[in-house]
Amino acid sequence: MKKAGLIICLLLLIGCKSKTISRDTEDLKIKKVSSSDLDANQQKKAYELGKRVLETCNTSKFKPFNATEVTSSVMENTTEERLTKTCTRFRQYYGSFIDLKLDGVYRTKQEVIYRYHALYSKKVANKELRIFVNDENLISAIKSMDWDEKFDAQITEQ
């Protein structure tokens, strides 16, 4: 009886092979875009929308996004209430927002990522703002994080 149980367990282990997932590594590659390959209109749009979000902290007035600027998920997640909550914390720690300084533009198979260094009035402020633009030229994500000199390629799944 014990031998039969052992044989069944071994057969189950052999039968339960782990599945290998074939993934196109091209989807995961991130390439820096040279300045000659930049789309000036797209770059301007990313800058203006990023600046609009952060200037909300200075003015307490947010002009809502529309469907020609951002995806529906960004529109739903960027509410005045959420911005007010974030802005309160940012103004306390970093001071007034001054401007965005473009640090680099990166491309994945599906998106262009604009990486900005966000400049604030307090010298301790060291923040980054990433603007993700999809193939339809819509902002698909806006992400704020602490600044790191090295670009972190862990950007998947917003």
Salt bridges, closest charged atoms under 4 A:
ASP24 OD2 - LYS109 NZ 3.47
GLU26 OE1 - LYS29 NZ 3.54
GLU26 OE2 - LYS31 NZ 2.96
ASP27 OD1 - LYS109 NZ 3.46
GLU69 OE2 - ARG52 NH2 2.62
ASP99 OD1 - LYS51 NZ 3.70
ASP103 OD2 - ARG115 NH1 2.86
GLU128 OE2 - ARG115 NE 2.95
GLU128 OE2 - ARG130 NE 2.37
ASP135 OD1 - ARG107 NH2 3.75
ASP146 OD1 - LYS127 NZ 3.11
